[in-house]
Amino acid sequence: MQVRRVVIVAILALAVVTLTGCFPGGAQYTAHRPAGFFSGIWHGWIAPLSVIFGLFNQNVRVYEPTNTGWWYDFGFYMAIISGFGSLALFRRGSKETESSET
Protein backbone atom coordinates (compact mmCIF):
# COMPACT_ATOMS: atom_id res chain seq x y z
CA MET A 1 0.00 0.00 0.00
CA GLN A 2 2.87 2.39 0.81
CA VAL A 3 4.53 1.79 -2.56
CA ARG A 4 1.26 2.58 -4.31
CA ARG A 5 1.04 5.95 -2.55
CA VAL A 6 4.61 6.81 -3.49
CA VAL A 7 3.92 5.95 -7.13
CA ILE A 8 0.74 8.06 -7.17
CA VAL A 9 2.52 11.04 -5.60
CA ALA A 10 5.39 10.70 -8.08
CA ILE A 11 2.99 10.60 -11.04
CA LEU A 12 1.11 13.65 -9.76
CA ALA A 13 4.35 15.56 -9.21
CA LEU A 14 5.52 14.69 -12.72
CA ALA A 15 2.17 15.81 -14.16
CA VAL A 16 2.36 19.16 -12.34
CA VAL A 17 5.92 19.78 -13.53
CA THR A 18 4.95 18.88 -17.09
CA LEU A 19 1.91 21.16 -17.04
CA THR A 20 3.82 24.15 -15.71
CA GLY A 21 6.03 24.07 -18.80
CA CYS A 22 2.98 24.30 -21.06
CA PHE A 23 1.17 27.28 -19.56
CA PRO A 24 0.43 30.24 -21.84
CA GLY A 25 2.33 33.47 -21.32
CA GLY A 26 5.83 32.02 -21.20
CA ALA A 27 8.60 32.85 -23.62
CA GLN A 28 8.13 29.68 -25.69
CA TYR A 29 6.07 31.44 -28.40
CA THR A 30 7.49 34.28 -30.48
CA ALA A 31 6.30 36.40 -33.39
CA HIS A 32 8.17 34.01 -35.73
CA ARG A 33 6.70 30.93 -34.03
CA PRO A 34 3.26 31.83 -32.59
CA ALA A 35 0.87 29.50 -30.78
CA GLY A 36 -1.47 27.71 -33.19
CA PHE A 37 -4.66 25.68 -33.19
CA PHE A 38 -3.41 22.75 -31.09
CA SER A 39 -1.80 25.08 -28.56
CA GLY A 40 -5.18 26.81 -28.30
CA ILE A 41 -6.85 23.50 -27.53
CA TRP A 42 -4.25 22.69 -24.88
CA HIS A 43 -4.48 26.14 -23.30
CA GLY A 44 -8.26 25.83 -23.21
CA TRP A 45 -8.06 22.48 -21.44
CA ILE A 46 -5.64 23.74 -18.79
CA ALA A 47 -7.31 27.17 -18.38
CA PRO A 48 -8.60 26.42 -14.84
CA LEU A 49 -5.07 25.46 -13.76
CA SER A 50 -3.67 28.54 -15.50
CA VAL A 51 -5.96 30.75 -13.43
CA ILE A 52 -4.76 29.14 -10.19
CA PHE A 53 -1.05 29.23 -11.09
CA GLY A 54 -1.46 32.76 -12.48
CA LEU A 55 -2.35 33.96 -8.98
CA PHE A 56 1.17 33.01 -7.81
CA ASN A 57 3.20 33.67 -10.97
CA GLN A 58 2.54 36.80 -13.00
CA ASN A 59 4.15 35.28 -16.12
CA VAL A 60 1.45 32.60 -16.37
CA ARG A 61 -1.54 33.73 -18.40
CA VAL A 62 -4.85 32.07 -19.25
CA TYR A 63 -4.58 33.01 -22.94
CA GLU A 64 -1.42 33.15 -25.09
CA PRO A 65 -1.06 36.68 -26.49
CA THR A 66 1.40 35.61 -29.21
CA ASN A 67 -0.86 33.42 -31.34
CA THR A 68 -1.90 32.80 -34.93
CA GLY A 69 -5.22 34.58 -34.51
CA TRP A 70 -8.50 32.98 -35.47
CA TRP A 71 -7.23 29.38 -35.44
CA TYR A 72 -5.79 29.72 -31.94
CA ASP A 73 -9.02 31.34 -30.75
CA PHE A 74 -11.08 28.56 -32.33
CA GLY A 75 -9.04 25.84 -30.60
CA PHE A 76 -9.10 27.67 -27.28
CA TYR A 77 -12.84 28.25 -27.22
CA MET A 78 -13.59 24.78 -28.55
CA ALA A 79 -11.66 23.27 -25.63
CA ILE A 80 -13.27 25.61 -23.08
CA ILE A 81 -16.80 24.88 -24.28
CA SER A 82 -16.35 21.14 -24.71
CA GLY A 83 -14.46 20.72 -21.44
CA PHE A 84 -16.77 22.68 -19.20
CA GLY A 85 -19.89 21.63 -21.10
CA SER A 86 -19.07 17.96 -20.74
CA LEU A 87 -18.46 18.41 -17.02
CA ALA A 88 -21.90 19.98 -16.63
CA LEU A 89 -23.54 17.14 -18.54
CA PHE A 90 -21.65 14.58 -16.48
CA ARG A 91 -22.71 16.19 -13.20
CA ARG A 92 -26.32 16.48 -14.35
CA GLY A 93 -26.38 12.80 -15.27
CA SER A 94 -24.93 11.75 -11.93
CA LYS A 95 -27.49 13.84 -10.02
CA GLU A 96 -30.35 12.26 -11.96
CA THR A 97 -28.93 8.80 -11.19
CA GLU A 98 -28.67 9.60 -7.47
CA SER A 99 -32.25 10.89 -7.30
CA SER A 100 -33.63 7.84 -9.09
CA GLU A 101 -31.83 5.50 -6.70
CA THR A 102 -33.39 7.00 -3.57
C-alpha positions in Angstrom: 0.0 0.0 0.0 2.9 2.4 0.8 4.5 1.8 -2.6 1.3 2.6 -4.3 1.0 6.0 -2.5 4.6 6.8 -3.5 3.9 6.0 -7.1 0.7 8.1 -7.2 2.5 11.0 -5.6 5.4 10.7 -8.1 3.0 10.6 -11.0 1.1 13.6 -9.8 4.3 15.6 -9.2 5.5 14.7 -12.7 2.2 15.8 -14.2 2.4 19.2 -12.3 5.9 19.8 -13.5 4.9 18.9 -17.1 1.9 21.2 -17.0 3.8 24.1 -15.7 6.0 24.1 -18.8 3.0 24.3 -21.1 1.2 27.3 -19.6 0.4 30.2 -21.8 2.3 33.5 -21.3 5.8 32.0 -21.2 8.6 32.9 -23.6 8.1 29.7 -25.7 6.1 31.4 -28.4 7.5 34.3 -30.5 6.3 36.4 -33.4 8.2 34.0 -35.7 6.7 30.9 -34.0 3.3 31.8 -32.6 0.9 29.5 -30.8 -1.5 27.7 -33.2 -4.7 25.7 -33.2 -3.4 22.7 -31.1 -1.8 25.1 -28.6 -5.2 26.8 -28.3 -6.8 23.5 -27.5 -4.3 22.7 -24.9 -4.5 26.1 -23.3 -8.3 25.8 -23.2 -8.1 22.5 -21.4 -5.6 23.7 -18.8 -7.3 27.2 -18.4 -8.6 26.4 -14.8 -5.1 25.5 -13.8 -3.7 28.5 -15.5 -6.0 30.7 -13.4 -4.8 29.1 -10.2 -1.1 29.2 -11.1 -1.5 32.8 -12.5 -2.3 34.0 -9.0 1.2 33.0 -7.8 3.2 33.7 -11.0 2.5 36.8 -13.0 4.1 35.3 -16.1 1.4 32.6 -16.4 -1.5 33.7 -18.4 -4.9 32.1 -19.3 -4.6 33.0 -22.9 -1.4 33.2 -25.1 -1.1 36.7 -26.5 1.4 35.6 -29.2 -0.9 33.4 -31.3 -1.9 32.8 -34.9 -5.2 34.6 -34.5 -8.5 33.0 -35.5 -7.2 29.4 -35.4 -5.8 29.7 -31.9 -9.0 31.3 -30.8 -11.1 28.6 -32.3 -9.0 25.8 -30.6 -9.1 27.7 -27.3 -12.8 28.3 -27.2 -13.6 24.8 -28.6 -11.7 23.3 -25.6 -13.3 25.6 -23.1 -16.8 24.9 -24.3 -16.3 21.1 -24.7 -14.5 20.7 -21.4 -16.8 22.7 -19.2 -19.9 21.6 -21.1 -19.1 18.0 -20.7 -18.5 18.4 -17.0 -21.9 20.0 -16.6 -23.5 17.1 -18.5 -21.7 14.6 -16.5 -22.7 16.2 -13.2 -26.3 16.5 -14.3 -26.4 12.8 -15.3 -24.9 11.7 -11.9 -27.5 13.8 -10.0 -30.3 12.3 -12.0 -28.9 8.8 -11.2 -28.7 9.6 -7.5 -32.2 10.9 -7.3 -33.6 7.8 -9.1 -31.8 5.5 -6.7 -33.4 7.0 -3.6 
